[in-house]
């Protein structure tokens, strides 16, 4: 029986990425589906074109960071993100391979989660310029809960040399 109060909401930071198909349309569809299933998108970075990281012999990605106010648990949010990836035709054929859509949970409030299916903060966030640049656009002063440094500081010290450019649309 409900007591009439709304469920508590938490702020999650997500990174969308795509390097196959109509990348911008895939990210737009993901944003719509996240808003419908995960919660309110309260901030969205611009779209950034980024060189592929990990396996560089593939097309460039479009990436975008989102802040989502959600009542879902981190695990339920992961399930929602993976369902959206599946609907976009995501196939997990090779590690760091090309994909129609990738939706990563970068941060979930100041929680530290380490389970077999979910690690938050995202373990490679400090070394990925393609994630830090759009995240810094919407949350530069946010503190990383393990490293106790702001996103802007992590970006300043990021060792990743790959280019990340604001996408002008093509």
URBEL-V802151 format. One record per backbone hydrogen bond with DSSP energy under -1.0 kcal/mol. CO is the residue of the C=O (numbers start at 1). NH is the residue of the N-H. Records with the same first field share a line. If there is no record, write none. Layout:
# URBEL-V802151
CO->NH / NH
This chain:
# URBEL-V802151
10->70
11->109
12->68
13->106 / 107
14->66
15->104
16->64
17->102
18->62
21->23
22->26
23->27
24->28
25->29
26->30
27->31
28->32
29->33
30->34
31->35
32->36
33->37
34->38 / 39
40->69
43->67
47->167
48->63
49->165
50->61
53->55
56->58
61->50
62->18
63->48
64->16
65->45
66->14
67->42 / 43
68->12
69->40
70->10
73->77
74->78
75->79
76->80
77->81
78->82
79->83
80->84
81->85
82->86
83->87
84->88
85->90
86->89
91->93
94->97
99->19
102->17
104->15
106->122
107->13
108->111
113->120
118->115
120->113
122->125
124->127
125->128
128->131 / 132
129->133
131->135
132->136
133->137
134->138
135->139
139->142
140->152
142->151
144->148
149->144
150->154
151->155
152->156
153->157
155->158
163->51
165->49
